[in-house]
């Protein structure tokens, strides 16, 4: 029994140390403690009475817990490239000062991370429009990413389990034994460019997702490395999230002439930085495409109809979300709702004014992310709803590439799967008088059918329908629009929400066993389409993929086991959603 318990503790504690990314010190102390305990057992402990042995086990567990605390992973900046001592690039002069980046391992790409595009939005600058960064004279070495924007951060062990359970991947290593930093001081951007002297290259600016509550610019899935290899200068940025990026208050409206959209204002500031500086990195400021996924696509759609973003980009790519329906289902609210939510927040923390709320430490209000993460119709960034702006004929983009995944709902209904006994009620709760029509389209006679149909309906309502509305409005306004449907399964996320990104960014690892040959072929097709769109405003021009425009909003290009045009799979459901929207609008 002793050795059984001993081995169990040995295995479980070793797993925890690795998953929690504890430092090497923890491993050393752990091994020493376990060896000493085994020696003590052989010499003495085995002769103790049961209560003496129990006390020894308790002492061991306390010492092991102390080891966890002693070796807790430190906070460290994420390196620009995962190499030790990467070679530095030449110096690039920005409008605020000189910067120097590092080369990728193969020296084909230059990476510049952590370039400030605005002052830190802290203290009096919390909930203010972004302000120009201060200039500097010494060369700024840009070889590590800046902190992610302030957000709730999981314990390292939970993040590791997410990679294993959600992404089916985890790398055992001592090189990543640290926690990534999070801070209000996060208004920095990153640039990937082809190595060497470059000129007039197309530019891609990526806005990360995360429900406007979470997210960071350094995930490898959306690294700009492969785009840069293919001749596209790529930029991404941190922007204010949650309560720090989307809190709204009437006092702020009086101070700033706007309130509630600080995260969007950050993105516009970053685009202004691109306009003023990207030529120094070989990019063409007159040939910028913005791209976003999920909440990032929500932001892209908002920027497409914001007068403040006019002239800062030419094309837009939206993956897995948009705001183009009459009543966007998430990440969006009207001004009155935003002000009411802001007043509730002040009341909750006993603050009589914004100044008192500003005085609170970021850590105290950061968990309000889920109450303050909506794009707001503020009359400034967004004069009207995106739907109303587009109906009036206003848009900033010259062309659109957009689409959604076959299983968008996957991560959102993990804990709310449908069974036959509750399927009908779920449908009736959402669709009301139109529920019979929906049940006629998606009948269920088993738990499996109920679960499958509910997943399809949920994904269509909360993600796919907005793309249908966007494409329809684009066609109405004469904007060239290409729409895709991603359906490829794999050993990782498959066609769940965000599963397409590793394909579009061309970042499937060569040695990954989670993807097969078709996955790699599909990655080349999708990535080539995105490159061609950035370069030529047409995903079919130069990509080798026959990708027709979606001129009637009824046909999509499917990227899956095969690539080809299909009928829009949810047209009948969209017709019902159209009727519901018309009824609500009167």
C-alpha atoms as one frame of an Amber mdcrd trajectory, in Angstrom:
protein
   0.000   0.000   0.000   2.847   2.369   0.778   4.429   1.984  -2.630   1.068
   2.278  -4.367   0.408   5.590  -2.616   3.979   6.675  -3.205   3.759   6.039
  -6.974   0.383   7.735  -7.192   1.717  10.892  -5.542   4.835  10.720  -7.720
   2.818  10.585 -10.933   0.159  13.132  -9.998   2.624  15.674  -8.642   4.934
  15.327 -11.645   1.940  15.894 -13.943   0.914  18.969 -11.973   4.422  20.475
 -12.067   4.560  20.056 -15.832   1.025  21.242 -16.568   1.387  24.178 -14.190
   4.743  25.133 -15.762   6.579  25.245 -12.437  10.264  26.070 -12.611  13.184
  23.633 -12.579  13.653  24.355  -8.861  10.337  22.661  -8.169  11.430  19.516
  -9.990  14.713  19.386  -8.068  13.038  19.816  -4.666  10.316  17.337  -5.644
  12.822  14.622  -6.588  14.859  15.209  -3.427  11.763  15.020  -1.199  10.508
  11.825  -2.824  13.925  10.125  -2.590  14.339  11.141   1.051  10.836   9.924
   1.845  11.505   6.533   0.235  14.750   6.219   2.200  12.977   7.232   5.432
  10.302   4.601   4.813  12.857   1.854   4.312  14.735   2.952   7.433  11.991
   3.867   9.904   8.509   4.924   8.791   7.290   1.445   7.950   7.576   0.524
  11.656   5.317   3.420  12.743   1.701   2.805  13.801  -0.993   3.818  11.323
  -1.433   7.292  12.822   2.320   7.886  12.684   2.406   6.875   9.051  -0.580
   9.160   8.381   1.278  12.085   9.972   4.290  11.385   7.728   2.100  11.387
   4.619   0.600  14.696   5.727   4.058  16.222   6.247   5.087  15.075   2.771
   2.000  16.605   1.161   2.585  19.902   3.001   6.208  19.960   1.820   5.116
  19.231  -1.742   2.536  22.040  -1.596   5.312  24.351  -0.387   7.413  23.200
  -3.332   4.635  24.268  -5.728   4.514  27.724  -4.176   8.315  28.028  -4.054
   8.651  27.184  -7.755   5.528  28.961  -9.026   6.130  30.007 -12.655   7.289
  33.622 -12.885   5.754  36.213 -15.187   7.905  36.644 -18.303   7.444  38.375
 -21.625   6.829  36.042 -24.563   9.766  36.020 -27.016   9.183  37.219 -30.567
  10.568  33.977 -31.970  10.940  30.684 -30.062  14.718  30.585 -30.437  17.494
  31.282 -27.955  19.414  34.494 -28.753  17.930  35.120 -32.232  19.907  37.310
 -34.617  18.915  40.968 -34.609  17.724  42.811 -37.693  18.817  46.188 -38.954
  17.360  49.337 -37.441  14.074  50.765 -38.748  13.157  54.377 -38.075   9.534
  55.011 -37.030   7.971  58.416 -36.501   8.613  58.089 -32.757  12.082  56.559
 -32.785  14.337  53.715 -34.012  13.369  50.054 -33.528  15.234  46.807 -34.047
  13.679  43.374 -34.383  14.889  39.787 -34.708  15.029  37.244 -37.525  13.006
  34.084 -37.705  14.963  30.848 -37.381  15.364  30.534 -41.165  16.204  34.270
 -41.543  13.424  34.755 -44.104  11.293  36.975 -41.856  12.023  39.967 -39.656
   9.858  40.251 -36.547   9.377  43.457 -34.548   7.290  43.027 -31.392   6.178
  45.405 -28.674   6.270  48.671 -30.650   4.228  51.283 -28.732   1.509  52.917
 -30.829  -0.052  54.908 -27.975   0.660  55.949 -24.409  -0.220  53.430 -21.696
  -3.958  53.965 -20.970  -3.497  54.004 -17.204  -4.342  56.455 -14.440  -6.049
  59.500 -15.920  -5.843  57.924 -19.374  -8.070  54.993 -18.396 -11.249  55.358
 -20.492  -9.729  58.104 -22.636  -9.131  58.138 -26.364  -5.663  56.729 -27.140
  -2.905  59.332 -27.059   0.264  59.356 -29.210   3.169  57.440 -27.723   6.073
  59.473 -26.397   9.091  59.605 -28.728  12.377  57.869 -27.865  15.967  58.348
 -29.011  17.770  55.107 -28.136  17.038  52.114 -30.340  14.095  50.108 -28.980
  14.906  46.395 -29.179  11.610  44.754 -30.141  12.300  41.084 -29.447   9.506
  40.268 -26.954   5.761  40.725 -27.096   4.186  43.313 -24.822   1.740  42.108
 -22.148  -1.700  40.970 -23.203  -4.410  43.490 -22.435  -5.820  43.324 -18.905
  -8.068  40.279 -18.545  -8.874  37.380 -16.274  -5.999  34.905 -16.577  -6.365
  31.203 -15.844  -3.981  29.270 -13.641  -1.228  27.763 -15.813  -2.536  24.252
 -15.160  -5.964  25.242 -16.512  -4.424  26.725 -19.654  -2.473  23.518 -20.206
  -5.582  21.395 -19.768  -7.370  23.602 -22.290  -4.627  22.895 -24.820  -4.938
  19.175 -24.170  -8.734  18.851 -24.033  -9.626  21.549 -26.566  -6.705  21.493
 -28.988  -5.447  17.932 -28.339  -1.884  19.119 -28.084   0.665  19.819 -25.389
   4.432  20.047 -25.552   6.527  18.875 -22.600   9.275  21.447 -22.185  11.241
  23.390 -19.574  11.542  26.378 -21.915   7.968  27.589 -21.306   7.952  27.491
 -17.507   6.516  30.954 -17.055   3.228  32.860 -17.088   2.421  35.380 -19.799
   1.957  38.937 -18.483  -1.310  40.890 -18.553  -1.496  44.634 -18.021  -3.472
  47.792 -18.738  -0.246  48.932 -20.396  -0.816  46.928 -23.587  -1.120  49.324
 -26.522   1.713  47.880 -28.568   1.803  46.306 -31.998   3.876  43.725 -33.828
   5.183  43.589 -37.387   6.282  40.648 -39.534   8.017  41.544 -42.807  10.001
  39.661 -45.437  13.724  39.858 -44.672  15.788  42.506 -46.428  14.926  45.688
 -48.244  11.291  45.744 -49.343   8.984  48.282 -50.910   5.269  48.688 -51.581
   4.228  45.288 -50.294   0.567  44.653 -49.390  -0.245  44.953 -45.691  -2.477
  42.761 -43.535  -3.612  44.030 -40.111  -5.067  41.343 -37.835  -7.438  41.993
 -34.903  -7.576  39.063 -32.489 -10.766  37.558 -31.108 -11.782  36.540 -27.601
 -15.321  37.907 -27.064 -13.786  41.366 -26.515 -12.800  39.989 -23.112  -9.677
  37.940 -23.712  -6.977  37.340 -26.304  -3.356  38.128 -27.016  -1.260  38.884
 -30.097   1.311  36.079 -29.831  -0.560  32.820 -30.518   1.263  30.890 -33.217
  -2.002  30.033 -35.002  -2.190  33.637 -36.182   1.468  34.521 -36.382   2.234
  36.706 -39.388   5.338  34.678 -40.221   3.985  32.768 -43.221   2.197  35.798
 -44.657   5.509  37.651 -44.517   7.259  34.788 -46.322   4.634  35.152 -49.023
   5.241  38.858 -49.471   2.607  40.383 -47.165   3.706  42.664 -44.321   1.575
  41.637 -41.345   0.643  43.601 -38.235  -1.356  42.809 -35.109  -1.902  44.672
 -31.884  -3.124  44.636 -28.330  -6.246  46.697 -27.667  -8.246  47.401 -24.538
 -10.675  44.643 -23.574 -13.702  44.182 -21.352 -14.377  46.886 -18.805 -11.208
  48.746 -19.830 -12.142  48.817 -23.512 -15.925  49.038 -23.578 -17.191  50.640
 -20.356 -19.616  53.510 -21.043 -20.554  56.504 -18.882 -22.239  59.867 -19.440
 -19.370  61.700 -17.697 -16.980  60.181 -20.221 -19.276  61.271 -23.025 -18.977
  64.853 -21.771 -15.180  64.568 -21.435 -14.412  62.846 -24.722 -17.430  63.287
 -26.970 -17.757  59.506 -27.007 -17.871  56.599 -24.615 -17.868  52.826 -24.706
 -15.630  52.049 -27.679 -12.069  52.552 -26.410 -11.005  49.178 -27.815 -12.163
  50.238 -31.282 -10.428  53.600 -30.894  -7.223  51.701 -30.066  -7.556  49.713
 -33.284  -8.085  52.905 -35.274  -4.990  54.388 -33.612  -3.010  51.301 -34.631
  -4.251  51.694 -38.212  -3.098  55.323 -38.142   0.316  54.064 -37.007   0.322
  51.684 -39.977  -0.550  54.548 -42.322   2.315  56.673 -40.979   5.000  53.993
 -40.475   4.475  50.845 -42.485   6.438  52.100 -45.499   9.559  51.974 -43.324
   8.943  48.209 -43.005   8.427  47.747 -46.748   4.637  47.982 -46.727   2.318
  50.052 -48.894   0.089  52.240 -46.665  -2.325  52.529 -49.579  -2.844  48.761
 -49.796  -4.030  47.658 -46.343  -6.414  44.799 -45.631  -7.879  44.339 -42.148
  -8.737  40.871 -40.888 -10.434  39.617 -37.743 -11.830  36.388 -36.345 -14.807
  36.067 -33.993 -14.856  39.247 -31.860 -12.040  40.470 -34.093 -14.419  40.121
 -37.052 -17.021  42.073 -35.059 -14.438  44.847 -34.764 -13.590  44.656 -38.467
 -17.258  45.032 -39.361 -17.536  48.031 -37.033 -14.447  49.620 -38.599 -15.944
  49.057 -42.050 -18.788  51.450 -41.175 -16.948  53.899 -38.890 -16.208  57.320
 -40.415 -13.112  57.477 -38.172 -11.556  54.557 -40.054 -12.200  55.927 -43.531
  -9.114  55.765 -45.747  -7.113  53.619 -43.300  -7.682  50.344 -45.202  -9.076
  49.109 -48.497 -10.301  45.560 -47.944 -11.696  43.473 -45.108 -11.662  39.802
 -44.116 -14.180  38.600 -41.519 -13.928  35.090 -40.114 -16.785  33.677 -38.034
 -18.738  36.774 -37.060 -20.153  40.101 -38.201 -22.493  42.871 -37.053 -24.504
  43.194 -40.256 -27.806  41.753 -39.066 -30.481  44.157 -37.849 -29.947  43.033
 -34.246 -26.479  41.484 -33.869 -26.745  38.512 -31.481 -23.571  39.169 -29.460
 -20.743  41.641 -28.742 -23.038  44.601 -29.485 -25.368  46.991 -27.672 -27.218
  50.245 -28.134 -26.124  53.398 -26.328 -28.881  53.374 -23.705 -28.018  49.804
 -22.713 -24.335  50.698 -22.434 -25.020  53.676 -20.150 -27.323  51.615 -17.931
 -24.667  48.912 -17.620 -22.035  51.533 -16.762 -24.221  53.041 -14.034 -24.768
  49.588 -12.567 -21.005  49.096 -12.450 -20.421  52.337 -10.550 -23.150  51.431
  -8.091 -21.698  47.966  -7.558 -18.328  49.411  -6.514 -19.787  52.292  -4.544
 -18.368  54.947  -6.880 -20.120  58.270  -7.373 -18.037  59.260 -10.400 -15.753
  57.933 -13.101 -12.818  59.493 -11.240 -13.498  57.232  -8.266 -13.790  54.238
 -10.575 -10.493  55.209 -12.224  -8.830  55.175  -8.810  -9.619  51.495  -8.323
  -6.805  49.061  -9.144  -7.233  47.203 -12.407  -7.191  43.876 -10.576 -10.325
  44.835  -8.633 -12.539  45.476 -11.660 -10.995  43.090 -14.188 -13.586  40.399
 -13.473 -16.248  42.743 -14.897 -15.099  41.644 -18.343 -18.320  39.721 -18.936
 -20.563  42.741 -18.231 -18.622  45.239 -20.340 -17.570  43.662 -23.618 -19.828
  45.100 -26.293 -19.352  47.418 -29.237 -21.601  50.438 -28.587 -23.535  52.689
 -30.941 -21.977  55.815 -29.466 -22.702  58.396 -32.180 -18.959  58.886 -32.745
 -17.159  55.693 -33.688 -20.526  54.309 -34.801 -23.057  57.034 -35.713 -25.700
  54.332 -36.249 -25.905  50.568 -36.066 -23.748  48.781 -38.653 -26.928  47.589
 -40.379 -28.287  51.138 -40.597 -24.947  52.481 -41.815 -24.803  49.919 -44.597
 -28.448  50.434 -45.519 -27.660  54.131 -45.925 -24.860  53.211 -48.336 -21.890
  53.886 -46.032 -18.918  51.524 -45.989 -15.129  51.864 -45.980 -14.080  48.613
 -47.670 -13.686  48.074 -51.413 -13.987  44.288 -51.210 -14.960  41.602 -48.683
 -13.760  38.085 -47.995 -15.760  36.407 -45.253 -17.220  33.147 -44.036 -17.938
  30.725 -41.251 -17.236  27.193 -40.032 -19.445  24.113 -40.093 -19.373  23.659
 -36.304 -19.181  27.201 -34.970 -21.230  26.313 -31.915 -18.831  23.613 -30.678
 -17.091  25.436 -27.806 -20.188  27.408 -26.793 -22.614  24.558 -26.116 -20.281
  22.101 -24.397 -22.286  22.471 -21.185 -25.681  23.034 -22.809 -26.049  20.173
 -25.242 -29.575  19.317 -26.310 -31.345  16.032 -25.648 -34.582  14.903 -27.206
 -36.507  15.696 -23.993 -35.501  19.397 -24.036 -34.763  20.038 -27.719 -38.227
  21.300 -28.648 -38.355  23.634 -25.657 -34.951  25.103 -26.513 -36.207  25.876
 -30.017 -39.470  27.345 -28.743 -37.671  29.513 -26.189 -35.704  31.234 -28.934
 -38.003  31.194 -31.953 -41.392  31.676 -30.298 -44.149  31.766 -32.908 -41.697
  30.564 -35.556 -40.633  27.472 -33.643 -42.865  25.089 -35.611 -41.204  26.185
 -38.853 -37.759  25.578 -37.369 -38.761  22.197 -35.983 -40.087  21.327 -39.426
 -36.665  22.096 -40.910 -34.782  20.287 -38.140 -36.920  17.432 -36.775 -35.420
  15.167 -34.123 -36.406  11.667 -33.030 -33.331  10.784 -30.964 -30.856  12.410
 -28.574 -28.228  12.344 -31.308 -30.456  14.159 -33.804 -31.534  16.677 -31.169
 -27.924  17.411 -30.238 -26.785  17.709 -33.864 -29.685  19.934 -34.880 -29.357
  22.235 -31.883 -25.648  22.688 -32.637 -26.490  23.642 -36.232 -29.245  26.045
 -35.191 -27.110  27.702 -32.508 -24.203  28.209 -34.896 -26.454  29.577 -37.624
 -28.210  32.047 -35.331 -25.169  33.397 -33.514 -22.542  33.301 -36.281 -23.615
  32.248 -39.769 -26.683  34.442 -40.263 -24.681  37.635 -39.792 -22.489  36.610
 -42.732 -25.557  36.041 -44.878 -26.786  39.547 -43.966 -23.357  41.038 -44.628
 -23.059  39.414 -48.036 -26.567  40.496 -48.998 -25.843  44.114 -48.040 -22.503
  44.020 -49.877 -24.179  42.793 -53.075 -26.790  45.505 -52.669 -24.068  48.159
 -52.471 -21.985  46.699 -55.304 -19.106  45.596 -53.053 -17.306  42.531 -54.439
 -17.786  39.776 -51.860 -16.437  36.253 -51.574 -17.886  33.897 -48.955 -16.499
  30.571 -47.726 -17.666  27.620 -45.617 -14.957  25.728 -43.706 -15.859  22.111
 -42.953 -12.603  20.180 -42.609 -12.314  17.803 -39.685  -8.899  17.068 -38.163
  -7.320  15.836 -34.955  -7.360  19.306 -33.411 -10.262  21.790 -33.393 -11.659
  20.624 -36.705 -14.339  22.986 -38.010 -15.177  24.369 -34.561 -15.076  28.114
 -33.975 -11.537  29.394 -34.833 -10.532  26.018 -36.327  -9.860  27.597 -39.736
  -7.240  30.060 -38.540  -4.264  27.731 -38.584  -5.133  27.116 -42.263  -5.686
  30.720 -43.333  -2.479  31.860 -41.640  -0.549  28.915 -43.102   0.689  27.765
 -39.700   0.062  23.987 -39.552   3.316  22.571 -38.105   5.169  20.256 -40.452
   5.605  17.605 -37.763   2.070  17.674 -36.335   0.278  14.315 -36.416  -3.093
  16.009 -35.910  -3.304  16.953 -39.587  -3.159  14.790 -42.711  -2.027  15.477
 -46.267  -5.416  16.909 -47.245  -5.186  19.356 -44.330  -1.880  20.628 -45.667
  -3.239  20.892 -49.205  -6.241  22.791 -47.855  -3.992  25.090 -45.836  -2.103
  25.983 -49.009  -5.381  26.677 -50.829  -6.892  28.847 -48.115  -3.705  30.698
 -47.286  -3.094  31.379 -50.981  -6.603  32.820 -51.304  -6.013  35.143 -48.345
  -2.645  36.226 -49.790  -4.207  36.844 -53.217  -6.996  38.881 -51.656  -4.468
  41.056 -49.799  -2.393  41.501 -52.928  -4.997  41.686 -55.690  -8.410  42.241
 -54.052  -9.506  38.867 -55.434  -8.890  35.505 -53.686  -8.930  33.714 -57.040
  -6.337  35.991 -58.668  -3.044  34.151 -58.243  -4.170  31.532 -55.725  -4.957
  28.727 -58.164  -8.360  28.274 -56.501 -11.592  28.812 -58.456 -13.284  31.091
 -55.926 -16.284  32.905 -57.469 -17.959  35.930 -55.923 -21.099  35.287 -53.934
 -23.347  37.493 -56.039 -26.713  36.222 -54.798 -25.843  35.182 -51.189 -26.978
  31.659 -52.021 -23.710  29.898 -52.855 -20.476  29.476 -50.891 -17.057  28.028
 -51.576 -16.589  25.036 -49.298 -13.106  24.367 -47.956 -13.295  20.792 -46.696
 -12.448  17.295 -47.831 -12.859  18.812 -51.276 -12.930  22.428 -52.430 -15.897
  23.565 -54.462 -19.036  25.681 -54.654 -22.051  24.540 -52.611 -25.538  25.856
 -51.875 -25.797  27.903 -48.669 -26.904  25.183 -46.189 -29.029  27.437 -43.960
 -31.088  29.477 -46.436 -34.448  28.242 -45.133 -33.476  29.063 -41.547 -32.238
  32.502 -42.638 -35.658  33.196 -44.149 -37.204  32.575 -40.739 -34.637  34.795
 -39.038 -35.401  37.500 -41.609 -39.089  37.334 -40.709 -38.278  37.540 -37.000
 -36.046  40.566 -37.579 -38.718  42.312 -39.665 -41.317  41.687 -36.981 -39.087
  43.135 -34.230 -38.275  46.236 -36.281 -41.941  46.861 -36.967
